[in-house]
Amino acid sequence: MSDIKFRATPAARFCSKENSIDLSLIRGTGPKGRIQKEDVLNFKNFSMVRISPLAKKIAEVEGVEISKITGSGVRGKILKDDVLRFIGKEKDIENVAVNDNKEKEVNKVYGEIEEVPMSMMRRTVAKRMSESYFTAPVFVANIDVDMTEVKALRKKLIDNLKEETGYKLTITDIISFAVVKSLLKHPYVNSSLEDNKIILHKYVNLAMAVGLEGGLLTPVVKNAEKLSLKELMISLKELTKKATEMKLEKEELEDSTFTISNLGMFGVSSFVPIINQPNSAILGVSGITDKAVVINGEVCIRSIMSLSITVDHRVVDGMEAAKFLNTLKGYLENPILMLV
């Protein structure tokens, strides 16, 4: 967001640019809320310095500029002793410790806590998801799909493919194959936005979200539109294996055009996935549940699954998202159509 929209002194604007600080995050203390240089510096000091609540309180009471204090805690965190040492009141540490102990006693009412540093993978995921969430205005659509025929197809193919490839065909493999076929009919769902231009990809680089203990990876099957069901299954299995073993190459995580996120194995009935930038859409796959449905006037038990698609509304309209879901539904409810 441009800082031109915010009332600020020239010195404040210069200081914010020099320190790469977004003026929209700062509350001005000048006339009519105008942001001053001091506001920018205060924001910088308090947003970039790690400090314990007690140390921060002492610094505020004593009027100490915390940016000048060297912290002795984990990753340079400023503790109360650091503040007292800085203002030359080390002899008062024992007195302040009384208040500190009271604070600890209050915490014991609720129980223990554990501070877990974010891994580099988790930091990357957090950064990319935040950029996606705050950049793209999204539209979400949901649809129920009868997966009875897909389950039947899998049952017919699973033994032969296992014997031939060593891999077990899954519902996710068949869904992925149907997604690729559907994307070729709906290029805007398989697009990206670059410099006010919509890039319609004539190929499908399919990313599959793989959840790991420390974060999330999205390995990419390149040119998935050229692969048979068997070839796509093998590619997905090999990439997932490399992801879980943390052996993916950089290029195996790049250049996706569409992403699938599957939480069905955890019994999730529906969810709204966040777009994997620079994609314009992501498909959420939920679990399959046996439900009673009416077919030709008769009640039948069918295997029903919920699909949700999140799209970047700058690129994909709701109608286009709905058409894609209907095409995908058609393939999954009549999977033989994908193989001809």
NUNU-779605 format. One line per field, with one value per residue (C-alpha): x, y, z; residue number from 0. Coordinates in Angstrom, 2 decimals. Example, Ala and Ser with C-alpha at 12.3 -4.5 7.8 and 13.67 -1.06 7.14 Angstrom:
<lotors>
c1 <- c(12.30; 13.67)
c2 <- c(-4.50; -1.06)
c3 <- c(7.80; 7.14)
i <- c(0; 1)
</lotors>
This chain:
<lotors>
c1 <- c(0.00; 1.42; 2.37; 1.11; -2.36; -1.13; -0.52; 3.17; 5.97; 8.69; 11.17; 8.86; 8.46; 12.22; 12.82; 10.17; 11.64; 15.16; 14.06; 11.56; 8.65; 5.05; 3.47; 0.06; 1.22; 2.08; -0.24; 0.69; 0.90; 1.02; -1.85; -4.81; -2.92; 0.00; 2.92; 6.17; 9.76; 9.63; 6.62; 8.56; 11.60; 9.47; 7.74; 11.11; 12.45; 9.48; 8.79; 12.35; 13.53; 12.67; 11.93; 10.16; 6.97; 8.60; 11.71; 9.53; 7.54; 10.72; 12.09; 8.88; 8.85; 12.52; 12.26; 14.94; 15.41; 15.38; 17.18; 20.37; 20.16; 21.95; 19.80; 21.23; 18.26; 17.58; 18.15; 19.09; 15.88; 16.10; 15.42; 14.72; 18.35; 19.57; 17.43; 18.47; 22.10; 21.82; 20.36; 22.90; 20.45; 21.86; 21.53; 17.75; 17.52; 16.53; 13.67; 12.30; 12.64; 9.81; 7.42; 8.83; 8.06; 4.47; 4.17; 5.40; 2.91; 0.04; 1.28; 1.24; -2.54; -2.88; -0.07; 3.20; 4.04; 6.66; 8.26; 9.01; 11.19; 9.76; 11.76; 12.95; 10.30; 7.54; 8.76; 8.64; 5.14; 3.98; 5.42; 3.93; 0.51; 0.37; 1.32; -1.37; -4.08; -3.50; -2.86; -5.62; -9.34; -10.73; -13.94; -14.78; -17.12; -18.09; -19.61; -20.53; -19.35; -20.53; -17.29; -18.91; -17.70; -14.18; -13.95; -15.11; -12.52; -9.77; -10.78; -10.49; -7.06; -5.27; -3.91; -2.60; -0.94; 0.58; 2.07; 3.33; 4.69; 5.04; 2.73; -0.83; -3.34; -5.18; -8.32; -6.06; -4.27; -7.55; -8.75; -5.45; -5.87; -9.41; -8.18; -5.60; -8.25; -10.60; -7.96; -7.35; -11.00; -10.85; -7.60; -8.43; -8.42; -4.95; -3.59; -1.47; -1.42; 1.79; 2.16; -1.54; -1.47; -3.29; -1.03; -3.08; -0.98; -1.48; 0.13; -0.54; 2.19; 0.31; 1.40; 0.38; 0.47; 2.41; 2.17; 5.33; 6.17; 7.90; 5.72; 4.28; 5.87; 4.21; 6.17; 5.21; 4.51; 5.62; 3.55; 1.02; -1.28; 1.10; 0.91; -1.34; -3.04; -0.26; 2.50; 0.85; 0.47; 4.18; 5.22; 3.05; 4.33; 7.99; 7.67; 5.75; 8.43; 11.18; 9.23; 8.85; 12.56; 13.43; 15.25; 13.37; 15.41; 14.67; 13.19; 10.76; 9.06; 8.81; 6.58; 3.27; 0.09; -2.48; -2.43; -4.36; -4.63; -6.07; -7.19; -9.59; -7.35; -7.89; -11.68; -12.13; -15.57; -14.83; -12.25; -11.10; -7.49; -5.31; -4.05; -0.48; 0.90; 1.40; -1.45; -4.92; -6.70; -6.37; -8.59; -9.47; -10.24; -12.18; -13.03; -15.51; -18.63; -21.40; -24.68; -28.26; -29.19; -32.21; -31.57; -34.48; -36.90; -35.15; -32.97; -29.45; -26.26; -23.50; -19.94; -20.03; -17.07; -16.95; -14.65; -13.90; -12.06; -10.51; -9.85; -8.21; -11.25; -9.07; -8.57; -11.28; -14.98; -17.36; -19.09; -15.80; -14.96; -18.40; -17.97; -14.62; -16.12; -18.94; -16.49; -14.46; -17.61; -18.57; -15.24; -15.29; -18.87; -18.19; -14.43; -14.47; -14.69; -11.17; -9.69; -11.05)
c2 <- c(0.00; 3.39; 5.70; 8.72; 8.15; 8.83; 12.22; 12.37; 14.90; 14.82; 13.66; 10.81; 9.73; 9.76; 7.79; 5.20; 4.63; 4.45; 1.73; -0.02; 0.66; 0.84; 4.08; 2.40; 0.45; 3.58; 5.68; 9.35; 11.57; 14.87; 17.27; 15.44; 12.16; 13.26; 10.85; 12.37; 11.14; 10.26; 7.99; 6.11; 5.70; 4.51; 1.99; 0.76; 0.37; -1.53; -3.69; -4.83; -5.38; -8.55; -7.65; -9.33; -7.66; -6.86; -5.39; -3.28; -1.96; -0.96; 0.73; 2.73; 3.82; 4.83; 6.49; 4.24; 3.92; 0.14; 0.19; 1.07; -1.95; -5.20; -8.20; -11.29; -13.58; -16.05; -14.44; -11.17; -10.80; -7.99; -9.12; -7.05; -7.47; -5.97; -2.86; -2.45; -2.95; -0.31; 2.34; 1.54; 0.04; -3.43; -3.12; -2.93; -6.27; -8.13; -5.69; -6.02; -9.78; -9.77; -8.42; -10.87; -13.77; -12.54; -12.54; -16.13; -17.15; -15.76; -17.70; -20.91; -20.56; -21.37; -23.91; -24.20; -22.74; -23.68; -21.24; -22.94; -21.02; -20.96; -23.12; -21.61; -23.67; -22.40; -18.81; -19.20; -20.68; -17.87; -15.20; -16.67; -17.32; -13.78; -12.30; -14.38; -13.61; -9.86; -9.54; -11.46; -10.76; -14.29; -16.03; -19.51; -22.06; -25.55; -28.58; -32.13; -34.96; -38.55; -40.56; -43.99; -44.53; -43.30; -45.84; -48.54; -47.51; -47.54; -51.05; -52.25; -50.67; -50.87; -54.42; -54.15; -50.78; -52.00; -55.01; -52.89; -49.86; -50.86; -47.99; -48.15; -46.05; -43.61; -41.52; -38.45; -39.72; -40.02; -36.60; -35.07; -36.62; -35.21; -31.78; -31.68; -32.56; -29.90; -27.16; -27.58; -26.61; -23.62; -21.72; -18.81; -21.17; -22.25; -18.71; -16.17; -12.39; -10.57; -6.79; -6.23; -9.01; -12.33; -15.19; -18.11; -21.25; -23.76; -26.42; -27.69; -27.67; -29.32; -28.65; -30.96; -29.58; -31.96; -31.35; -32.04; -31.77; -28.43; -26.85; -27.28; -28.05; -27.96; -30.17; -29.66; -32.17; -30.36; -30.71; -32.95; -32.62; -34.91; -37.73; -40.77; -41.70; -44.19; -41.68; -38.98; -41.43; -42.30; -38.65; -37.72; -40.65; -39.92; -36.20; -36.83; -39.29; -36.78; -34.09; -36.20; -37.01; -33.33; -34.23; -32.00; -29.94; -26.22; -26.60; -29.24; -26.56; -23.89; -22.80; -24.32; -23.17; -24.81; -26.45; -29.23; -29.40; -32.66; -33.05; -35.89; -38.47; -36.58; -36.80; -33.09; -32.47; -29.05; -26.26; -23.13; -23.38; -20.29; -19.69; -20.73; -17.65; -16.95; -19.37; -17.94; -20.86; -23.81; -26.85; -28.17; -31.90; -33.21; -36.69; -39.13; -39.97; -42.47; -40.55; -41.29; -39.58; -39.77; -41.15; -41.64; -41.38; -43.99; -43.54; -44.89; -44.87; -43.09; -42.01; -38.20; -35.85; -32.06; -30.00; -26.32; -23.95; -20.66; -18.28; -14.91; -12.78; -10.32; -13.00; -15.64; -14.79; -16.81; -18.18; -19.49; -21.13; -22.79; -24.04; -25.57; -27.37; -28.71; -29.99; -31.66; -33.13; -34.54; -36.32; -37.76; -38.99; -40.48; -41.26; -43.35; -40.03; -39.14; -42.24; -41.84)
c3 <- c(0.00; -0.96; 1.90; -0.10; 1.37; 4.90; 6.52; 7.38; 7.60; 4.91; 7.56; 8.53; 4.91; 4.36; 7.57; 6.68; 3.20; 4.60; 7.04; 4.67; 7.02; 5.78; 7.03; 7.10; 10.17; 12.19; 14.30; 14.09; 17.17; 15.34; 14.56; 12.99; 13.34; 11.20; 11.36; 12.56; 12.37; 16.07; 15.44; 12.75; 15.00; 17.91; 15.64; 14.40; 17.93; 19.33; 16.26; 15.63; 19.21; 21.13; 24.75; 27.66; 28.99; 32.35; 30.72; 28.42; 31.39; 33.26; 30.14; 29.72; 33.38; 33.30; 29.86; 28.37; 24.59; 24.19; 20.82; 22.73; 25.05; 24.29; 25.15; 26.83; 26.17; 23.37; 19.94; 21.64; 23.63; 26.18; 29.75; 32.87; 34.06; 30.78; 31.30; 34.94; 34.03; 31.31; 33.64; 36.37; 38.81; 39.15; 42.94; 42.48; 40.67; 43.84; 44.50; 41.00; 41.23; 43.76; 41.13; 38.61; 40.94; 41.32; 37.55; 37.43; 40.13; 38.04; 35.01; 37.05; 37.40; 33.69; 33.30; 31.46; 28.07; 25.52; 23.11; 19.80; 17.31; 13.78; 11.38; 8.11; 6.29; 8.58; 8.16; 4.39; 4.53; 6.83; 4.53; 1.35; 2.89; 4.31; 0.95; -0.74; 1.83; 1.82; -1.93; -3.66; -3.12; -3.17; -4.13; -2.81; -4.34; -3.11; -4.73; -3.67; -5.91; -6.06; -5.90; -6.18; -9.76; -8.95; -6.13; -8.52; -11.12; -8.53; -7.44; -11.05; -11.67; -8.34; -8.56; -12.12; -11.49; -8.23; -10.00; -12.88; -10.99; -7.36; -6.38; -5.06; -6.99; -4.70; -4.98; -4.96; -8.08; -9.96; -8.73; -9.88; -13.33; -13.55; -12.41; -15.21; -17.80; -16.39; -16.34; -20.08; -20.60; -18.22; -18.87; -16.57; -13.59; -14.76; -15.05; -13.19; -12.88; -13.76; -14.12; -14.87; -17.48; -17.21; -18.28; -19.60; -19.38; -22.20; -20.05; -16.52; -13.88; -11.04; -7.44; -4.61; -1.05; 1.20; 4.95; 6.94; 10.62; 10.16; 7.50; 4.02; 0.65; -2.77; -5.21; -8.84; -11.62; -14.79; -17.98; -16.27; -19.29; -21.23; -18.69; -18.54; -15.27; -14.57; -15.32; -13.21; -10.31; -10.46; -10.61; -7.63; -5.56; -6.31; -5.56; -2.33; -1.21; -1.93; -0.08; 3.07; 2.93; 2.32; -0.90; -3.35; -5.79; -6.09; -9.58; -8.30; -6.19; -8.87; -11.77; -10.64; -12.41; -10.10; -6.66; -4.93; -1.14; 0.20; 3.83; 3.16; 4.86; 8.13; 7.93; 7.11; 5.63; 4.10; 4.25; 2.41; 1.18; 0.63; -2.91; -3.61; -5.37; -8.23; -9.02; -9.48; -7.85; -5.47; -5.00; -1.55; -1.39; 1.60; 2.87; 1.34; 3.35; 2.63; 2.39; 1.46; -1.81; -4.09; -7.60; -9.99; -7.11; -4.97; -1.91; -2.43; -0.38; -2.33; -1.57; -1.44; -1.32; -0.97; -3.19; -2.65; -4.94; -3.88; -6.78; -7.19; -8.03; -9.93; -12.56; -12.15; -11.93; -9.81; -12.90; -14.30; -10.96; -10.93; -14.51; -13.62; -10.63; -12.78; -15.40; -12.66; -11.12; -14.53; -14.93; -11.41; -11.63; -15.09; -14.90; -18.08; -19.97; -18.79; -20.35; -23.88)
i <- c(0; 1; 2; 3; 4; 5; 6; 7; 8; 9; 10; 11; 12; 13; 14; 15; 16; 17; 18; 19; 20; 21; 22; 23; 24; 25; 26; 27; 28; 29; 30; 31; 32; 33; 34; 35; 36; 37; 38; 39; 40; 41; 42; 43; 44; 45; 46; 47; 48; 49; 50; 51; 52; 53; 54; 55; 56; 57; 58; 59; 60; 61; 62; 63; 64; 65; 66; 67; 68; 69; 70; 71; 72; 73; 74; 75; 76; 77; 78; 79; 80; 81; 82; 83; 84; 85; 86; 87; 88; 89; 90; 91; 92; 93; 94; 95; 96; 97; 98; 99; 100; 101; 102; 103; 104; 105; 106; 107; 108; 109; 110; 111; 112; 113; 114; 115; 116; 117; 118; 119; 120; 121; 122; 123; 124; 125; 126; 127; 128; 129; 130; 131; 132; 133; 134; 135; 136; 137; 138; 139; 140; 141; 142; 143; 144; 145; 146; 147; 148; 149; 150; 151; 152; 153; 154; 155; 156; 157; 158; 159; 160; 161; 162; 163; 164; 165; 166; 167; 168; 169; 170; 171; 172; 173; 174; 175; 176; 177; 178; 179; 180; 181; 182; 183; 184; 185; 186; 187; 188; 189; 190; 191; 192; 193; 194; 195; 196; 197; 198; 199; 200; 201; 202; 203; 204; 205; 206; 207; 208; 209; 210; 211; 212; 213; 214; 215; 216; 217; 218; 219; 220; 221; 222; 223; 224; 225; 226; 227; 228; 229; 230; 231; 232; 233; 234; 235; 236; 237; 238; 239; 240; 241; 242; 243; 244; 245; 246; 247; 248; 249; 250; 251; 252; 253; 254; 255; 256; 257; 258; 259; 260; 261; 262; 263; 264; 265; 266; 267; 268; 269; 270; 271; 272; 273; 274; 275; 276; 277; 278; 279; 280; 281; 282; 283; 284; 285; 286; 287; 288; 289; 290; 291; 292; 293; 294; 295; 296; 297; 298; 299; 300; 301; 302; 303; 304; 305; 306; 307; 308; 309; 310; 311; 312; 313; 314; 315; 316; 317; 318; 319; 320; 321; 322; 323; 324; 325; 326; 327; 328; 329; 330; 331; 332; 333; 334; 335; 336; 337; 338; 339)
</lotors>
